[in-house]
Amino acid sequence: MSATGTATRPIRTRAVLWLAVGAGLLLLLIANSHLVYVAIMSQPECVAHVRQGEGSGRDGKFSAARSSCTPR
């Protein structure tokens, strides 16, 4: 075995390692940006619900903890 063959092996291993780290970070960035996009785009406006204190839970109707649609 020649000396040049063993010298390129650590360089190739480092390159593969850095490519894997970069790909992992890119995947993390894409996944998080998709979650932020979905959270922003699917924000519902006022929806029909039982007012606070009106739902007992026994009849299958629950009230919101605090409604953002209640007039002030």
GUGU-566530 format. One line per field, with one value per residue: x, y, z of N, C-alpha, C in turn. Coordinates in Angstrom, 1 decimal. Layout:
GUGU-566530
n_u	c(X/...)
n_v	c(Y/...)
n_w	c(Z/...)
ca_u	c(X/...)
ca_v	c(Y/...)
ca_w	c(Z/...)
c_u	c(X/...)
c_v	c(Y/...)
c_w	c(Z/...)
This chain:
GUGU-566530
n_u	c(0.9/0.5/1.8/0.3/-2.3/-3.3/-3.2/-5.3/-7.6/-8.4/-9.0/-11.2/-13.0/-13.5/-14.6/-17.0/-18.2/-18.6/-20.3/-22.5/-23.2/-23.9/-26.0/-27.8/-28.3/-29.4/-31.8/-33.0/-33.5/-35.2/-37.4/-38.2/-38.8/-41.0/-42.8/-43.2/-44.3/-46.8/-48.0/-48.4/-50.0/-52.3/-53.7/-56.6/-59.5/-62.1/-64.0/-66.9/-68.0/-68.6/-69.4/-67.3/-67.6/-70.1/-70.2/-70.4/-69.1/-70.0/-72.1/-70.7/-69.9/-67.5/-66.0/-64.0/-60.8/-60.0/-61.4/-60.4/-62.1/-64.1/-66.0/-64.7)
n_v	c(-1.2/2.2/5.4/7.6/6.7/6.2/8.8/10.2/9.2/10.2/12.8/12.4/11.3/13.4/15.2/13.9/13.7/16.5/17.1/15.6/16.8/19.4/18.7/17.7/20.0/21.6/20.2/20.4/23.2/23.5/22.0/23.3/25.9/25.2/24.4/26.9/28.3/26.8/27.3/30.0/30.4/28.8/29.9/30.3/32.3/33.8/31.2/29.3/28.7/27.6/30.0/31.2/29.5/28.5/26.0/22.6/20.3/17.8/17.5/17.2/19.6/22.1/25.0/27.7/28.6/31.3/33.6/35.0/36.3/37.6/40.5/43.5)
n_w	c(0.0/-0.8/0.5/-0.2/-0.6/2.0/3.1/1.9/2.9/5.5/4.8/3.0/4.7/6.5/4.7/4.0/6.5/7.1/5.0/5.7/8.2/7.2/5.6/7.5/9.0/7.0/6.5/9.0/9.0/6.9/7.7/10.1/9.0/7.4/9.4/10.7/8.6/8.1/10.6/10.6/8.3/8.8/10.8/12.4/12.1/14.1/15.5/15.8/19.0/22.4/24.8/27.5/30.5/29.9/28.9/30.1/29.8/30.3/28.5/26.2/25.1/25.2/26.6/25.4/26.8/26.9/24.8/21.8/20.2/21.6/22.1/23.4)
ca_u	c(0.0/1.3/1.6/-0.7/-3.6/-3.7/-3.3/-6.5/-8.7/-8.9/-9.6/-12.4/-13.9/-13.9/-15.6/-18.3/-18.7/-19.1/-21.5/-23.6/-23.6/-24.5/-27.3/-28.7/-28.7/-30.4/-33.0/-33.6/-33.9/-36.4/-38.5/-38.7/-39.5/-42.3/-43.7/-43.6/-45.3/-48.1/-48.6/-48.9/-51.1/-53.5/-54.2/-58.0/-60.1/-63.0/-64.7/-68.1/-67.7/-69.4/-68.8/-66.6/-68.5/-71.4/-70.1/-70.2/-68.2/-70.8/-72.9/-69.9/-69.5/-66.5/-65.8/-62.6/-60.2/-60.1/-61.7/-59.9/-63.2/-65.1/-65.9/-64.3)
ca_v	c(0.0/3.4/6.4/8.5/6.1/6.4/10.2/10.8/8.6/11.1/14.0/12.0/11.1/14.7/15.8/13.2/14.2/17.9/17.1/15.0/17.8/20.4/18.2/17.7/21.4/22.1/19.5/21.1/24.5/23.3/21.5/24.4/26.9/24.6/24.5/28.3/28.6/26.2/27.9/31.3/30.3/28.1/30.6/30.5/33.5/33.4/30.0/29.1/27.9/27.9/31.1/30.8/29.2/28.0/24.5/21.8/19.2/16.6/17.4/17.2/21.0/22.7/26.4/28.2/29.2/32.7/33.8/36.2/36.9/38.2/41.9/44.1)
ca_w	c(0.0/-0.9/1.5/-0.7/-0.4/3.4/3.4/1.4/3.6/6.5/4.1/2.4/5.9/7.0/3.7/4.2/7.8/7.0/4.1/6.5/9.1/6.5/5.1/8.6/9.3/6.0/6.8/10.2/8.6/6.0/8.5/10.9/8.2/7.0/10.6/10.9/7.5/8.4/11.8/10.2/7.2/9.2/12.0/12.2/12.7/15.1/15.2/16.7/20.2/23.6/25.6/28.7/31.6/29.4/28.6/31.3/29.5/30.4/27.3/25.0/24.7/26.0/26.2/25.2/28.0/26.7/23.4/21.1/19.4/22.4/22.0/24.7)
c_u	c(0.9/0.9/0.5/-2.1/-4.1/-3.9/-4.7/-7.7/-9.2/-9.6/-11.0/-13.4/-14.3/-14.9/-16.9/-19.0/-19.3/-20.3/-22.7/-24.1/-24.4/-25.9/-28.3/-29.2/-29.7/-31.7/-33.8/-34.2/-35.2/-37.6/-39.1/-39.3/-40.8/-43.3/-44.1/-44.6/-46.7/-48.7/-49.1/-50.1/-52.3/-54.1/-55.7/-58.5/-61.1/-63.8/-65.9/-67.7/-68.6/-68.7/-68.2/-67.6/-69.8/-71.4/-69.8/-69.3/-69.0/-71.7/-72.1/-69.5/-68.6/-66.3/-64.3/-62.1/-60.4/-60.3/-61.1/-61.0/-64.2/-64.9/-65.5/-65.0)
c_v	c(1.2/4.4/7.4/8.0/6.3/7.8/10.8/10.3/9.6/12.4/13.6/11.8/12.4/15.3/15.2/13.6/15.6/18.0/16.6/16.1/18.9/19.9/18.1/19.0/22.0/21.5/20.1/22.4/24.4/22.9/22.6/25.5/26.4/24.7/25.9/28.7/28.1/26.9/29.3/31.3/29.6/28.7/30.9/31.8/33.1/32.2/29.9/28.2/28.4/29.0/30.5/30.7/28.6/26.5/23.8/20.7/17.9/16.4/17.3/18.5/21.6/24.1/26.7/28.8/30.7/33.0/35.1/36.9/37.7/39.8/42.5/45.3)
c_w	c(0.0/0.2/1.0/-0.5/1.0/3.8/2.9/2.1/4.7/5.9/3.6/3.6/6.4/6.0/3.9/5.5/7.7/6.0/4.9/7.5/8.4/6.0/6.3/9.0/8.3/6.2/7.9/9.8/7.8/6.8/9.4/10.1/7.7/8.2/10.8/9.8/7.7/9.6/11.4/9.2/7.7/10.4/11.7/12.8/13.7/14.6/16.2/17.8/21.4/24.4/26.9/29.8/31.2/29.2/29.9/31.0/29.5/29.1/26.0/24.5/25.7/25.6/26.1/26.5/28.0/25.2/22.9/20.3/20.3/22.4/23.4/25.0)
